[in-house]
Amino acid sequence: MHQALFEHCPEVLVVASPDGVIVGANREAERALGARCVPGASLLDAVHPDDRPGFLLQWSRLAAGGEPARAVARLQVSDSAYRPFSWSARRLPESPAVHAVLIPASGEDLPPAPEKPAPPGHPIAPEHLLRAILDTVDIVVSVIDEHGVFRFHEGKALAMAGQRAGQNLGMNIFELYASEPVIVENVRQALGGQTTQFTVDAHDNLWENWFAPVRDERGQITGAIAVTLDRSESKRAMQELEARLAIIERQQEVIRNLETPIIQIWERVITLPMVGVVDSRRAARVMDDLLSAIVRISARYAILDLTGVDTVDTATAAHIIGLVRAIRLLGAEGVITGIRPTVAQTIVTLGLDLSSIITCGTLRDGLKLCIKRLNGEPRA
């Protein structure tokens, strides 16, 4: 009796597996849909590309044991024509198969989609485009329902996380990532109607994520879609850059120490051999290092050796004079040695007065002077 009703029902009756593969159809279905409704064919492939996302979403709920579904969708009835059908489907408790009834709908039920200009070359179906992206780009696309259960989980970047396509299907994202509060919070916001973007470390990789709510035709939130992009290469590049910057900073510290090699050559006597050009930046560093050394070892004399300085200008001479004055403020005495003839001529030409500053021809002479004066001073 049941089989007779199935065969002679005036509506289109189709029985399909949870994957949408047709396992049975009555005569009216074969008459209306032709070769697209024979056992083994995919009912999902017969749905118009513009209607397919909504159809797939409701069909996946049915396959998971959800409530009966009712909607309108266009189905292919010939090689180039689609017809709107009002369909109602449910999954029987005793069987995993989905039973669907399709009734031809009027044009008012489903307005035809506006004509789109054909793209040059061969058109690419949206599902083929999505598959190309998932298989080529280091990306993961996930779809979860309103309870946080994975309904779709694929992408090339899954391999980088040690996972396989569809591995999380049926799992709850709140339970799976309970130890990742950032992920949990962003999922809650997406299911609450907000679109979020965040970056998180997980599975030994750096991931940039976009979560967006999914709504039905009534505007109700039915889940969320997540797009996850692998940013591990950027993370490794940043770590390499930070390591290189650390090396550069250490090298600069060595260079700074070489630029201002303060040496204690006698008890309470230090010397600073100056080489090259003394600009404002270097003069400030020299002054800081030299004054700190004078205080640290209680130096009585500080010898500034200019043997390695080929030329001076007004700014350089002003730096040197200022340095000697700062030394005196600390209760020590500055001695300048090693002034070359060209430097002496420049100082005279510039009209600089060094008469109040002790000068000696060589570092050796300056050291002798300091030792002599130290020996002549009363001991504390």
PAMARDO-773079 format. One record per residue (C-alpha): residue number from 1; x, y, z. Coordinates in nm, 3 decimals. Example, Ala and Ser with C-alpha at 12.3 -4.5 7.8 and 13.67 -1.06 7.14 Angstrom:
2
+--------+---------+---------+---------+
! drenlo !    east !   north !      up !
+--------+---------+---------+---------+
!      1 !   1.230 !  -0.450 !   0.780 !
!      2 !   1.367 !  -0.106 !   0.714 !
+--------+---------+---------+---------+
This chain:
380
+--------+---------+---------+---------+
! drenlo !    east !   north !      up !
+--------+---------+---------+---------+
!      1 !   0.000 !   0.000 !   0.000 !
!      2 !   0.277 !   0.240 !   0.099 !
!      3 !   0.461 !   0.163 !  -0.224 !
!      4 !   0.145 !   0.217 !  -0.428 !
!      5 !   0.088 !   0.559 !  -0.273 !
!      6 !   0.451 !   0.646 !  -0.340 !
!      7 !   0.421 !   0.554 !  -0.707 !
!      8 !   0.085 !   0.717 !  -0.779 !
!      9 !   0.120 !   1.036 !  -0.573 !
!     10 !   0.059 !   1.342 !  -0.801 !
!     11 !   0.341 !   1.539 !  -0.636 !
!     12 !   0.712 !   1.488 !  -0.686 !
!     13 !   0.843 !   1.249 !  -0.419 !
!     14 !   1.215 !   1.198 !  -0.367 !
!     15 !   1.408 !   0.995 !  -0.111 !
!     16 !   1.774 !   1.092 !  -0.075 !
!     17 !   2.068 !   1.005 !   0.147 !
!     18 !   2.208 !   1.260 !   0.398 !
!     19 !   2.461 !   1.353 !   0.126 !
!     20 !   2.182 !   1.437 !  -0.119 !
!     21 !   2.221 !   1.126 !  -0.338 !
!     22 !   1.883 !   1.009 !  -0.470 !
!     23 !   1.794 !   0.655 !  -0.362 !
!     24 !   1.432 !   0.660 !  -0.476 !
!     25 !   1.184 !   0.871 !  -0.674 !
!     26 !   0.828 !   0.828 !  -0.798 !
!     27 !   0.714 !   0.853 !  -1.160 !
!     28 !   0.610 !   1.218 !  -1.123 !
!     29 !   0.965 !   1.304 !  -1.007 !
!     30 !   1.117 !   1.130 !  -1.306 !
!     31 !   0.871 !   1.305 !  -1.537 !
!     32 !   0.937 !   1.650 !  -1.390 !
!     33 !   1.313 !   1.632 !  -1.345 !
!     34 !   1.413 !   1.368 !  -1.598 !
!     35 !   1.765 !   1.227 !  -1.577 !
!     36 !   1.845 !   1.449 !  -1.279 !
!     37 !   1.611 !   1.242 !  -1.060 !
!     38 !   1.731 !   0.887 !  -1.123 !
!     39 !   1.878 !   0.681 !  -0.836 !
!     40 !   2.243 !   0.763 !  -0.789 !
!     41 !   2.212 !   1.123 !  -0.912 !
!     42 !   2.267 !   1.415 !  -0.675 !
!     43 !   1.960 !   1.618 !  -0.589 !
!     44 !   2.185 !   1.899 !  -0.467 !
!     45 !   2.346 !   1.930 !  -0.812 !
!     46 !   2.003 !   2.001 !  -0.963 !
!     47 !   1.950 !   2.311 !  -0.745 !
!     48 !   2.012 !   2.650 !  -0.909 !
!     49 !   2.357 !   2.789 !  -0.808 !
!     50 !   2.199 !   3.104 !  -0.657 !
!     51 !   1.965 !   2.895 !  -0.439 !
!     52 !   2.220 !   2.627 !  -0.348 !
!     53 !   2.373 !   2.787 !  -0.032 !
!     54 !   2.036 !   2.813 !   0.144 !
!     55 !   1.931 !   2.469 !   0.021 !
!     56 !   2.257 !   2.312 !   0.146 !
!     57 !   2.220 !   2.477 !   0.486 !
!     58 !   1.869 !   2.342 !   0.541 !
!     59 !   1.956 !   2.000 !   0.397 !
!     60 !   2.254 !   1.969 !   0.636 !
!     61 !   2.022 !   2.037 !   0.928 !
!     62 !   1.784 !   1.768 !   0.807 !
!     63 !   2.071 !   1.520 !   0.768 !
!     64 !   2.179 !   1.598 !   1.125 !
!     65 !   1.831 !   1.517 !   1.255 !
!     66 !   1.689 !   1.871 !   1.260 !
!     67 !   1.327 !   1.982 !   1.232 !
!     68 !   1.138 !   1.936 !   0.901 !
!     69 !   1.225 !   2.205 !   0.647 !
!     70 !   1.011 !   2.403 !   0.403 !
!     71 !   1.141 !   2.641 !   0.139 !
!     72 !   1.131 !   2.734 !  -0.229 !
!     73 !   1.419 !   2.662 !  -0.467 !
!     74 !   1.477 !   2.640 !  -0.840 !
!     75 !   1.556 !   2.294 !  -0.976 !
!     76 !   1.693 !   2.210 !  -1.319 !
!     77 !   1.428 !   2.053 !  -1.543 !
!     78 !   1.630 !   2.063 !  -1.866 !
!     79 !   1.978 !   2.141 !  -1.985 !
!     80 !   1.915 !   2.516 !  -1.982 !
!     81 !   1.595 !   2.569 !  -1.780 !
!     82 !   1.515 !   2.587 !  -1.408 !
!     83 !   1.173 !   2.574 !  -1.246 !
!     84 !   1.079 !   2.690 !  -0.894 !
!     85 !   0.954 !   2.419 !  -0.659 !
!     86 !   0.806 !   2.455 !  -0.313 !
!     87 !   0.963 !   2.170 !  -0.124 !
!     88 !   0.904 !   2.013 !   0.214 !
!     89 !   1.139 !   1.753 !   0.361 !
!     90 !   1.195 !   1.560 !   0.679 !
!     91 !   1.411 !   1.277 !   0.805 !
!     92 !   1.227 !   0.973 !   0.942 !
!     93 !   1.339 !   0.854 !   1.288 !
!     94 !   1.388 !   0.495 !   1.173 !
!     95 !   1.599 !   0.582 !   0.867 !
!     96 !   1.887 !   0.816 !   0.784 !
!     97 !   1.727 !   0.898 !   0.448 !
!     98 !   1.553 !   1.232 !   0.386 !
!     99 !   1.205 !   1.225 !   0.230 !
!    100 !   1.113 !   1.530 !   0.023 !
!    101 !   0.793 !   1.643 !  -0.149 !
!    102 !   0.830 !   1.898 !  -0.430 !
!    103 !   0.537 !   2.097 !  -0.569 !
!    104 !   0.582 !   2.330 !  -0.868 !
!    105 !   0.567 !   2.688 !  -0.742 !
!    106 !   0.437 !   2.995 !  -0.920 !
!    107 !   0.659 !   3.279 !  -1.030 !
!    108 !   0.527 !   3.482 !  -0.735 !
!    109 !   0.671 !   3.231 !  -0.490 !
!    110 !   1.024 !   3.277 !  -0.618 !
!    111 !   1.108 !   3.576 !  -0.839 !
!    112 !   1.351 !   3.491 !  -1.117 !
!    113 !   1.708 !   3.601 !  -1.065 !
!    114 !   1.816 !   3.902 !  -1.274 !
!    115 !   2.003 !   3.821 !  -1.586 !
!    116 !   2.379 !   3.844 !  -1.543 !
!    117 !   2.616 !   3.910 !  -1.831 !
!    118 !   2.809 !   3.601 !  -1.919 !
!    119 !   3.176 !   3.635 !  -1.822 !
!    120 !   3.434 !   3.597 !  -2.098 !
!    121 !   3.556 !   3.245 !  -2.150 !
!    122 !   3.412 !   2.950 !  -1.963 !
!    123 !   3.201 !   3.040 !  -1.655 !
!    124 !   3.324 !   2.909 !  -1.320 !
!    125 !   3.067 !   2.765 !  -1.083 !
!    126 !   3.083 !   2.912 !  -0.729 !
!    127 !   3.148 !   2.571 !  -0.575 !
!    128 !   3.441 !   2.515 !  -0.812 !
!    129 !   3.579 !   2.856 !  -0.724 !
!    130 !   3.548 !   2.781 !  -0.351 !
!    131 !   3.717 !   2.445 !  -0.399 !
!    132 !   4.006 !   2.607 !  -0.586 !
!    133 !   4.054 !   2.855 !  -0.301 !
!    134 !   4.038 !   2.587 !  -0.032 !
!    135 !   4.288 !   2.367 !  -0.215 !
!    136 !   4.533 !   2.645 !  -0.310 !
!    137 !   4.541 !   2.912 !  -0.038 !
!    138 !   4.672 !   2.850 !   0.316 !
!    139 !   4.323 !   2.894 !   0.454 !
!    140 !   4.057 !   2.711 !   0.656 !
!    141 !   3.684 !   2.773 !   0.619 !
!    142 !   3.449 !   2.652 !   0.892 !
!    143 !   3.073 !   2.674 !   0.934 !
!    144 !   2.913 !   2.623 !   1.275 !
!    145 !   2.547 !   2.616 !   1.368 !
!    146 !   2.380 !   2.829 !   1.635 !
!    147 !   2.498 !   2.583 !   1.905 !
!    148 !   2.862 !   2.596 !   1.795 !
!    149 !   2.866 !   2.255 !   1.622 !
!    150 !   3.088 !   2.226 !   1.314 !
!    151 !   2.891 !   2.168 !   0.991 !
!    152 !   3.174 !   2.244 !   0.747 !
!    153 !   3.550 !   2.232 !   0.806 !
!    154 !   3.792 !   2.229 !   0.511 !
!    155 !   4.100 !   2.403 !   0.371 !
!    156 !   4.462 !   2.355 !   0.274 !
!    157 !   4.592 !   2.505 !   0.600 !
!    158 !   4.438 !   2.220 !   0.803 !
!    159 !   4.748 !   2.012 !   0.728 !
!    160 !   4.962 !   2.277 !   0.900 !
!    161 !   4.757 !   2.227 !   1.216 !
!    162 !   4.791 !   1.847 !   1.193 !
!    163 !   4.425 !   1.804 !   1.097 !
!    164 !   4.235 !   1.664 !   0.801 !
!    165 !   3.931 !   1.792 !   0.612 !
!    166 !   3.608 !   1.738 !   0.804 !
!    167 !   3.788 !   1.623 !   1.119 !
!    168 !   3.588 !   1.858 !   1.343 !
!    169 !   3.247 !   1.785 !   1.190 !
!    170 !   2.992 !   1.723 !   1.464 !
!    171 !   3.222 !   1.861 !   1.734 !
!    172 !   3.136 !   2.164 !   1.944 !
!    173 !   3.375 !   2.457 !   1.903 !
!    174 !   3.315 !   2.575 !   2.261 !
!    175 !   3.428 !   2.237 !   2.395 !
!    176 !   3.709 !   2.192 !   2.144 !
!    177 !   3.867 !   2.531 !   2.223 !
!    178 !   3.762 !   2.566 !   2.586 !
!    179 !   4.124 !   2.649 !   2.676 !
!    180 !   4.134 !   2.934 !   2.418 !
!    181 !   3.921 !   3.216 !   2.565 !
!    182 !   3.994 !   3.447 !   2.269 !
!    183 !   3.841 !   3.199 !   2.023 !
!    184 !   3.542 !   3.126 !   2.247 !
!    185 !   3.466 !   3.495 !   2.297 !
!    186 !   3.484 !   3.575 !   1.925 !
!    187 !   3.254 !   3.281 !   1.843 !
!    188 !   3.001 !   3.411 !   2.095 !
!    189 !   3.018 !   3.758 !   1.938 !
!    190 !   2.966 !   3.615 !   1.589 !
!    191 !   2.665 !   3.413 !   1.706 !
!    192 !   2.542 !   3.733 !   1.868 !
!    193 !   2.547 !   3.917 !   1.534 !
!    194 !   2.894 !   4.078 !   1.527 !
!    195 !   3.170 !   4.031 !   1.272 !
!    196 !   3.508 !   3.994 !   1.444 !
!    197 !   3.873 !   3.972 !   1.345 !
!    198 !   4.154 !   3.849 !   1.569 !
!    199 !   4.489 !   3.672 !   1.569 !
!    200 !   4.570 !   3.376 !   1.790 !
!    201 !   4.847 !   3.121 !   1.847 !
!    202 !   4.713 !   2.765 !   1.818 !
!    203 !   4.848 !   2.430 !   1.703 !
!    204 !   5.202 !   2.579 !   1.705 !
!    205 !   5.101 !   2.827 !   1.432 !
!    206 !   4.984 !   3.187 !   1.412 !
!    207 !   4.631 !   3.225 !   1.272 !
!    208 !   4.439 !   3.533 !   1.162 !
!    209 !   4.064 !   3.477 !   1.189 !
!    210 !   3.744 !   3.639 !   1.066 !
!    211 !   3.413 !   3.530 !   1.223 !
!    212 !   3.081 !   3.644 !   1.075 !
!    213 !   2.720 !   3.555 !   1.157 !
!    214 !   2.505 !   3.357 !   0.910 !
!    215 !   2.138 !   3.457 !   0.882 !
!    216 !   1.838 !   3.292 !   0.722 !
!    217 !   1.583 !   3.457 !   0.493 !
!    218 !   1.405 !   3.603 !   0.798 !
!    219 !   1.725 !   3.758 !   0.929 !
!    220 !   1.757 !   3.512 !   1.217 !
!    221 !   2.111 !   3.402 !   1.307 !
!    222 !   2.150 !   3.034 !   1.223 !
!    223 !   2.523 !   2.999 !   1.279 !
!    224 !   2.855 !   3.154 !   1.191 !
!    225 !   3.121 !   3.119 !   0.926 !
!    226 !   3.492 !   3.138 !   1.013 !
!    227 !   3.775 !   3.209 !   0.771 !
!    228 !   4.118 !   3.131 !   0.913 !
!    229 !   4.441 !   3.234 !   0.740 !
!    230 !   4.781 !   3.090 !   0.832 !
!    231 !   5.018 !   3.371 !   0.934 !
!    232 !   5.303 !   3.150 !   1.056 !
!    233 !   5.535 !   3.272 !   0.780 !
!    234 !   5.482 !   3.631 !   0.894 !
!    235 !   5.547 !   3.523 !   1.252 !
!    236 !   5.872 !   3.353 !   1.156 !
!    237 !   5.978 !   3.658 !   0.955 !
!    238 !   5.907 !   3.881 !   1.255 !
!    239 !   6.106 !   3.654 !   1.485 !
!    240 !   6.399 !   3.658 !   1.242 !
!    241 !   6.377 !   4.037 !   1.221 !
!    242 !   6.374 !   4.069 !   1.600 !
!    243 !   6.678 !   3.838 !   1.622 !
!    244 !   6.863 !   4.048 !   1.365 !
!    245 !   6.773 !   4.369 !   1.547 !
!    246 !   6.908 !   4.220 !   1.869 !
!    247 !   7.237 !   4.137 !   1.693 !
!    248 !   7.254 !   4.489 !   1.549 !
!    249 !   7.197 !   4.639 !   1.895 !
!    250 !   7.477 !   4.426 !   2.040 !
!    251 !   7.705 !   4.529 !   1.754 !
!    252 !   7.621 !   4.894 !   1.809 !
!    253 !   7.703 !   4.855 !   2.177 !
!    254 !   8.043 !   4.711 !   2.085 !
!    255 !   8.098 !   5.000 !   1.842 !
!    256 !   8.002 !   5.253 !   2.109 !
!    257 !   8.249 !   5.095 !   2.350 !
!    258 !   8.520 !   5.110 !   2.083 !
!    259 !   8.437 !   5.474 !   2.012 !
!    260 !   8.489 !   5.569 !   2.377 !
!    261 !   8.755 !   5.332 !   2.516 !
!    262 !   8.812 !   5.481 !   2.863 !
!    263 !   9.130 !   5.330 !   3.010 !
!    264 !   9.271 !   5.364 !   3.362 !
!    265 !   9.645 !   5.401 !   3.301 !
!    266 !   9.750 !   5.499 !   3.652 !
!    267 !   9.601 !   5.521 !   3.995 !
!    268 !   9.331 !   5.792 !   3.975 !
!    269 !   9.433 !   5.868 !   3.617 !
!    270 !   9.216 !   5.775 !   3.317 !
!    271 !   9.257 !   5.844 !   2.947 !
!    272 !   9.020 !   5.866 !   2.655 !
!    273 !   9.182 !   5.821 !   2.312 !
!    274 !   8.966 !   6.008 !   2.060 !
!    275 !   8.973 !   5.897 !   1.695 !
!    276 !   8.793 !   6.035 !   1.393 !
!    277 !   8.519 !   6.295 !   1.388 !
!    278 !   8.358 !   6.414 !   1.711 !
!    279 !   8.002 !   6.521 !   1.632 !
!    280 !   7.726 !   6.626 !   1.873 !
!    281 !   7.588 !   6.273 !   1.916 !
!    282 !   7.927 !   6.121 !   1.985 !
!    283 !   8.033 !   6.411 !   2.211 !
!    284 !   7.726 !   6.362 !   2.431 !
!    285 !   7.799 !   5.989 !   2.465 !
!    286 !   8.169 !   6.056 !   2.536 !
!    287 !   8.079 !   6.304 !   2.808 !
!    288 !   7.833 !   6.063 !   2.975 !
!    289 !   8.080 !   5.772 !   2.972 !
!    290 !   8.381 !   5.978 !   3.084 !
!    291 !   8.203 !   6.158 !   3.371 !
!    292 !   8.058 !   5.827 !   3.493 !
!    293 !   8.408 !   5.672 !   3.493 !
!    294 !   8.552 !   5.969 !   3.688 !
!    295 !   8.291 !   5.928 !   3.960 !
!    296 !   8.319 !   5.548 !   3.964 !
!    297 !   8.698 !   5.531 !   4.025 !
!    298 !   8.738 !   5.874 !   4.193 !
!    299 !   8.976 !   5.986 !   3.918 !
!    300 !   9.188 !   6.295 !   3.976 !
!    301 !   9.299 !   6.345 !   3.615 !
!    302 !   9.133 !   6.267 !   3.283 !
!    303 !   9.355 !   6.278 !   2.974 !
!    304 !   9.186 !   6.350 !   2.639 !
!    305 !   9.425 !   6.220 !   2.374 !
!    306 !   9.363 !   6.377 !   2.031 !
!    307 !   9.639 !   6.189 !   1.846 !
!    308 !   9.379 !   6.019 !   1.625 !
!    309 !   9.190 !   6.339 !   1.542 !
!    310 !   9.297 !   6.478 !   1.203 !
!    311 !   9.074 !   6.784 !   1.183 !
!    312 !   8.860 !   6.993 !   1.412 !
!    313 !   8.600 !   7.257 !   1.354 !
!    314 !   8.428 !   7.505 !   1.580 !
!    315 !   8.171 !   7.250 !   1.699 !
!    316 !   8.437 !   6.986 !   1.777 !
!    317 !   8.651 !   7.235 !   1.970 !
!    318 !   8.345 !   7.352 !   2.163 !
!    319 !   8.268 !   6.991 !   2.257 !
!    320 !   8.622 !   6.938 !   2.386 !
!    321 !   8.621 !   7.260 !   2.589 !
!    322 !   8.280 !   7.176 !   2.732 !
!    323 !   8.405 !   6.830 !   2.828 !
!    324 !   8.704 !   6.975 !   3.018 !
!    325 !   8.474 !   7.215 !   3.205 !
!    326 !   8.243 !   6.929 !   3.303 !
!    327 !   8.544 !   6.732 !   3.433 !
!    328 !   8.639 !   7.027 !   3.657 !
!    329 !   8.290 !   7.043 !   3.802 !
!    330 !   8.347 !   6.690 !   3.937 !
!    331 !   8.670 !   6.799 !   4.114 !
!    332 !   8.903 !   6.643 !   3.856 !
!    333 !   9.135 !   6.802 !   3.599 !
!    334 !   9.125 !   6.756 !   3.225 !
!    335 !   9.445 !   6.729 !   3.023 !
!    336 !   9.457 !   6.744 !   2.643 !
!    337 !   9.738 !   6.561 !   2.464 !
!    338 !   9.843 !   6.472 !   2.109 !
!    339 !   9.727 !   6.785 !   1.930 !
!    340 !   9.855 !   6.756 !   1.573 !
!    341 !  10.006 !   7.055 !   1.387 !
!    342 !   9.709 !   7.081 !   1.148 !
!    343 !   9.469 !   7.075 !   1.443 !
!    344 !   9.676 !   7.341 !   1.625 !
!    345 !   9.666 !   7.568 !   1.319 !
!    346 !   9.289 !   7.524 !   1.291 !
!    347 !   9.238 !   7.610 !   1.658 !
!    348 !   9.445 !   7.928 !   1.622 !
!    349 !   9.263 !   8.022 !   1.299 !
!    350 !   8.927 !   7.975 !   1.468 !
!    351 !   9.043 !   8.201 !   1.752 !
!    352 !   8.967 !   7.945 !   2.025 !
!    353 !   9.126 !   8.009 !   2.365 !
!    354 !   9.275 !   7.697 !   2.527 !
!    355 !   9.499 !   7.891 !   2.766 !
!    356 !   9.306 !   7.769 !   3.071 !
!    357 !   9.339 !   7.405 !   2.966 !
!    358 !   9.647 !   7.190 !   3.037 !
!    359 !   9.796 !   7.057 !   2.711 !
!    360 !  10.088 !   6.820 !   2.645 !
!    361 !  10.252 !   6.708 !   2.322 !
!    362 !  10.205 !   6.333 !   2.375 !
!    363 !  10.010 !   6.097 !   2.592 !
!    364 !  10.333 !   5.997 !   2.763 !
!    365 !  10.405 !   6.358 !   2.858 !
!    366 !  10.053 !   6.399 !   2.990 !
!    367 !  10.084 !   6.086 !   3.204 !
!    368 !  10.416 !   6.207 !   3.346 !
!    369 !  10.257 !   6.540 !   3.437 !
!    370 !   9.966 !   6.370 !   3.612 !
!    371 !  10.193 !   6.135 !   3.806 !
!    372 !  10.417 !   6.425 !   3.910 !
!    373 !  10.125 !   6.625 !   4.036 !
!    374 !   9.976 !   6.327 !   4.216 !
!    375 !  10.307 !   6.269 !   4.395 !
!    376 !  10.321 !   6.635 !   4.496 !
!    377 !   9.971 !   6.633 !   4.643 !
!    378 !   9.934 !   6.559 !   5.016 !
!    379 !   9.794 !   6.212 !   5.076 !
!    380 !   9.453 !   6.186 !   5.232 !
+--------+---------+---------+---------+
